[in-house]
Amino acid sequence: MDNKKRFKAKIGNKDFTFIGTSSEEHMESVTKILNDELSKIKGQVKNISDEDAAILLAFNAISDQLNKQLEIDDLKNKDE
């Protein structure tokens, strides 16, 4: 049996429904961080469209993820 659930979130000015296995608390945390980061970008870059702000946010998130993975890889290599 699959444990997927629906989670409704308002991101920016749009309503979304996500389907996944994460807890509601996790999804609420992600939504809050995402909205905070979108607000920060929109505050720093005047007249940016919602779409461009979302692309910058995605770029930053993937860059952070890549940096964290490199840190993990470095730590693993030090243990070997």
MOZIVEN-V771218 format. One record per pair of residues at least 4 apart in sequence whose ideal C-beta (glycine too) atoms are under 8 Angstrom apart, sorted by the first residue. I is the first residue (numbers start at 1). J is the second residue. If there is no record, write none. Layout:
BEGIN
i=[I:I]
j=[J:J]
END
This chain:
BEGIN
i=[2:3:4:4:4:5:5:5:5:6:6:6:7:7:7:7:7:7:7:8:8:8:8:9:9:9:9:9:9:10:10:10:10:10:11:11:11:11:11:12:12:12:12:12:13:18:20:22:22:22:23:24:25:26:27:28:29:30:31:32:33:34:34:35:36:37:37:37:38:38:38:38:39:40:41:41:41:41:41:42:42:45:45:45:48:48:48:49:50:51:52:53:54:55:56:57:58:59:60:61:62:63:64:65:66:67:68:69:70:71:72:73:74:75:76]
j=[21:21:19:20:21:19:20:21:24:17:18:19:17:18:19:20:22:24:27:15:16:17:18:15:16:17:18:27:31:14:15:16:31:35:16:31:34:35:38:35:38:50:53:54:50:27:27:26:27:30:27:28:29:30:31:32:33:34:35:36:37:38:57:39:40:41:57:60:42:53:54:57:43:44:45:48:53:56:57:48:53:52:53:56:52:53:56:53:54:55:56:57:58:59:60:61:62:63:64:65:66:67:68:69:70:71:72:73:74:75:76:77:78:79:80]
END
